[in-house]
Amino acid sequence: MTQHPLIRNGYYGEFGGQFIPEMLRRNFIDLEQAFEDAWKDAEFKSTYADLLRDFVGRPTPLQRADRWSERCGTSVWFKREDLAHTGAHKINNAVGQVLLAMRMGKRHIIAETGAGQHGVATATACAWAGLPCTVFMGAEDMERQQPNVERMRLLGAEVRSANTGSQTLKDATNEAMRHWIAHPEETHYVIGSAVGPHPYPMMVAEFHGIIGEETKTACQTKGIKPSHLVACLGGGSNALGLFLPFLDEDIELIGVEAAGAGVESGRTAATIEKGSPGILHGAKTMILQDDEGQIEEAHSISAGLDYPGIGPLHAHLASTGRLRTAAAEDEEALQAGLLCTRLEGILPALETAHALAWTLRADWSGSEEVILNLSGRGDKDLKNYIQNPGE
């Protein structure tokens, strides 16, 4: 595996690890070895690169957002992941993991999804591969992301409702894990973010690293020296994809979490801002929990950020000061998304809108070159936008 020096035996500092049921131990040993072998295999890498180009539509552009820059008072560039096939960055990882599953001889693909974009991406990759696909999704998220539910079904996926807890991403992940434990041999679980037990966080980061690599190339072509990289943080796959190739450079990394109704409101998804170290879905990371270690429910208007944890590498980067975190509230994100639509002609996903909101209130000198990962388009969020039309 192509590993950044930060990782040691599946850990990033104190975060990470592999806290899994014994009956899945063989799956993880096989998965780590299979990915390591595949990532060294020129034929696998070539096939993956061909799919990113011909199926996903990469490279995605790096566009200067002129009117947004004027509003912010500094130069802001959008990395247009919304233009990738299926409308978000999630397809990079989905295609990679399905390709890996085929190499391993797996016969059934499962996935969890919150906003639905990862579910759509996985269903899309499975349709391309001719593999059956089951996507677990919280009942609450199915209601607020109905267009993506229908897209998954049109692609041939079975969408199973998670009806426990808050009926959101955490609960969908629980159901997917239970299914995998019951069907370990024939199933591959395509985790959609840089979370979970090792090797998933780094594997997902590697599949999404194309975002940062393309950004580097585009910056060189355009003569840009970026000062800030900005992305929303839920589990953290889009942010890590952008950040990973720049970790050793003198560039400020900004991760914007979902404050929900406010970081101190009790209805938030600001995991790094408000959380503490603990175990969630097989890894040690920063999580929202009470004094007894019980997981607290996260809240965000954005289904993709409505998760009480964060990827372990993000937790490590934040704990060492390499990653600077901020948080944007529901209403702030809604208004930023609407403003982006009207200023730039781009309807962003509500996840991305949190990062956009932060750029509007940041204290810029005017000399910065800011790159914002516009990680997805907002078709799926039309209901929320229409119900909150702003000024």
N, C-alpha and C positions, 0 to 999 in steps of 0.2 A: 504494500500500500504506500502511496505517496503521502508521507506524513509530515506535517509541519513540526519543527523541533519542540513545540509546546506540548505535544502529546507524549506520555510515558505510560506504557502498559495500559492503555485505554483511559488514562486520566489526563486532565488538563489542570495541573496544580492539584487542588483537593477535590475537583469536580469531575464527574464522569463515572467510569466503572461499568460494571455489568451485574446488576442485581436481578437475577432471573430465576424462574422455576427450573429445577433440575432437569425436567424432561425436555426443556428447550436448549440445554447446554450443547448438545451435538449440533443443533441448527446454527448456533452462533459460531462454533468452531468451524463448521463447514462454510458459513457465509463469509467469515473473515478471510479464510484461505482462498475461497473462490474469487472474492473481490481483489485480493492481492495478486492472484494469478492473472485475472482478467486485465487489471490496470497495467500489468507489465507486457501484455500480449498485444503486439502491433495490429493484428487483425481485428481484435475486439475494439481497440481504440479507433481504428479506421472506420469500422462499421458504425460506432457511436458517433463519430464526427460527421459521417455521411448523413446519418439520421438527423442530427442537429441542423445541418445545412438544408437538406432536401425535404424533411418532414416537419421540423420545428420552425424553419425559416430564419435561422441564424446566419450571420450576426444581426442582432437588433441594434438600431441606431443609438448614437449619443447625440441628443438634440439640445441646442441652447434654447431655453425657454425665455424668450425675449421679454414678454410682458410680465411674466412671473418675476424675472430678474429685476425689472423696473420696480415692481411692487415691493420686493424684498430689499432693494437697495444694494444688491451685489449680483455677481454673475452666477446663475444657477443652470445646470445642465441636467436633463432627464435621461437616464438610461432606460430605454423604452422596452421593458420586458412585457408591457401590455400588448406589444405587437407580435409576440411569439404565438405559435399555434395554441389554441384554446384560451388565449387571452391573459396569460400570467406566466411567471417564471417556473411554476410547478412542473411543467412538461419536461424540463431538462432532467430532473431527477427521476420522474416517472419512466421516461424512455430508457434511461440508463439502468434502472433497477429491473425493469421488465426484460431488457436484453440480458442482464445478468441471470435472472431467473430461468430464462430459456437455456442459457449455457449450463445451468445447474440441473436441468431436467425437471423443474417444477411444473406441475400441471394445473395449478389454481392460484390466482393472485387475489390477495385481500388488501384493503387499505382503509384508513380512517380519514375523515375529512370534517372540517369546520365550515369554512366559507363555501366549500364545494369545489374550489378550483383544483385542489389536489385530487379529489375524487374524479372530476372530469378528466384531468390529465392522465390518471391511471387507467380509467375506462378507455380513453383514446388510445393509449399505448397498447392495451390489451386487445382492442379491436384490430389494430395494426398487426399484432402478433398472433391473433386467433386463439387467445387464451380466455377462459372464463374468469370473470371478475366479480367480487363481492365488495361493496363499499359500505362501511359502517358510518352512520351519521346521526348525531343527536336529534331527537324529535323537534326541539326548539329551533335548531339550525335548519332542519328540513322545511320548517314553516317559513323562516325568513329568507331562505335561499332556494325557493321553489324552482326557479328557472334552471339552476344547476342540477337539481334532482332530476328534472325531466331530461336534461341533456345526457346525464349518466345512463338513464334508462334507454334513451334512443340509441346510445352507443352499445347497448347490450348488457350493461352491468346490472346486477341485482343490488338494490339499495336497501339496507336493513336499518331500521330505526333503533336508536339507543334511548330507552325510556326511563333510565335511572338518573339519580342525582339531578344536576341542572339541565340534563338532556342536551349537552353541548359537546365540544371537542374532547374534553377529558373523558366523558362517558363513552363516546364513540371509540376512543383509544382503548378503554377498558374492555369493550366488547370485542374489538379486533384481537386483542391479546388473548382473551378467553378462547376465541375461535382457533387461533394459532396453536394454543396449548392442546386443544382437542384434536387438531389435524396437523401435527408437526412435520410429517414426512413429505406430503404432496404439495404443501402450501408455501408460498413465499409472501411475507408481509412487507408491503411497500410503505414504509414509514415516510410521511410527507414533509417532515421538518428535521432540523438538525438536533433532534432530541432522542431520548431512549437509550438503551444499552449500547455499549461499544460493540461493533464498529459503526453503528448507524450514524452518529453525529459527524464523524469524519467522512464516511462514505457519501452521505448526502452533500456535505460541503464540497467534496471533490466533483460530484456531478454538477453542482451549481457554480463551481469555480470559473466556468466559462464566462459568467457575467463579469467578474473582475478582470479576467484576462482580456476580453474584448474591450473593456473600458480602458485598460492600459494602452492597448493598441490604438484605440480611437484618440486618446489624449495625445499620444505621440504624433499621430497624423495631423491633428488639429493644432498642435503646439500649445496644449493646455497643461499647466502644472497644478493639479488639484490640491486644494488646501483642506477640504472637508469631504468626507463620504457620509451620506445620510441615508438611513433606511428605517422602516418600521420594524418593531420587534414583537413577535408573538412567540412561536417556537424559535424562529430566527434563521430560516433557510435562505431567504432572499438577502438578508443582511450579511450572512456569512459568505454567500456566493460573491458578493461585491467586495467584502473586506479582506477575504483570505489572501489574495495575491498582493495586498498592500500592507500586511501586518508589520513588516519590517521597515516600512518607509515613514518619513516624517509627515504624516497626514493625520488629521484628527478624525476619529471614527465616532459617529453619533448614532445611537440606537434609540428610537422613539417608541416607547411603550404606550399601551392604551390605559389612560387614567380612568376611563369609564365616567362615573359621576363625580370623580375627584379622588386623588390618591388617598386622602384621609377619610373618604366617605363610607368605607366598608363595602362599596360596590365598584371595584377596580380590578384591572388586570395588569397593573404595574408591578410585575414580579420582582425585578431587581430593585426598584425604588422601595417596595413595601415588604418584600419577602425575606426569607432566611434559609440557610442551608438545610436540605432534607432530601428524601428519596421520593422520586415520582417516576412512574413508568420505566423502572429499571435502571435509573441513573441518579447519582447525587448531583443536585443542582440547586439553584435558588427557587423556592416555591412559596406560594401563599399558604400558610398553615397557622393553626391556633397554638396555644401554649402547650397542648398535649400532642402536637404533631399531626393533628387531623387536617386534611386538605380543606382549605376554604374555597368557596365558589368564587370564580372570577366573573367579572362583568365587563363587557364592552359592547357597544353598538355594532362593532365589527366582529363577525363570527370567526374570522381567521386569527384574531388577536385574543379571543375569549378563552384563555388557557392559563391555568394557575402555575405554570412553570416556564422555563426558558432553557435553551440549549446549554449544555455544560461548558462549551468553549466560550460562549457569551458571558456566562457567570464568572469564568476565570478572567476573561479580559476586563470585565468590570471591576473585579476584586483587586486587580493589579493596577488599575487606573488607565489601561490602554484604551478601553472603551468608555466613552462618556454617554450617560443615559439621560433621557428626559421623558416626559409624559405629556400626552395631549388628551383632553377630555372629549366625550362624545360630540357635544355641540360644536366644539372648536374644529374637530375633524370634519364634521358635516359641512360646515361653512367653508372650510379650506377646499374640500372636494368640489363644491359648487363653484367656488371662485376659479379654480383651475379649469373647470369646464368652460366657463365664460371668457376667461382670459386667454387660454391656450387651445381651446377646441378639443380638449382631452378629458373624458369622463373617467376619473381614477377610481380604483377600488377603494372602499372605505379604509382598508388596511393602509394603503399608501397615503391616504388623506391625512393620517396622523403625522407622518413625516413631513408632508406639505405644511401642515399647521405649524410645526416647529420652525420651519424656515421663515415663516411670516413674522414671528415674534423674536427671533434671534437677534442679537446685537451685532450687526455686521459693520465692518469698517468701509466696505465698498471695494476692497481690493481682492476679495476672496474668489476662488473658483470652486464652486460647490457642486458636487455630483450627487444627485438624488436618485435612488433606485425606484423608478416608477414600476412597481412590481406586478401590477395587474390592472385591468380595466374594470369599470364599475357597472357594467350591464347587470350583474347579479345583485347590485345594491340599489337598483332603480326605485324599489318600493320605499326604502328609507329616504332617498333623495327627494322623491315626489311628495312624501308626507312632511318633509321639512324643507320647503323651497327657499327659505332665507329671504333676503331683501329683493 
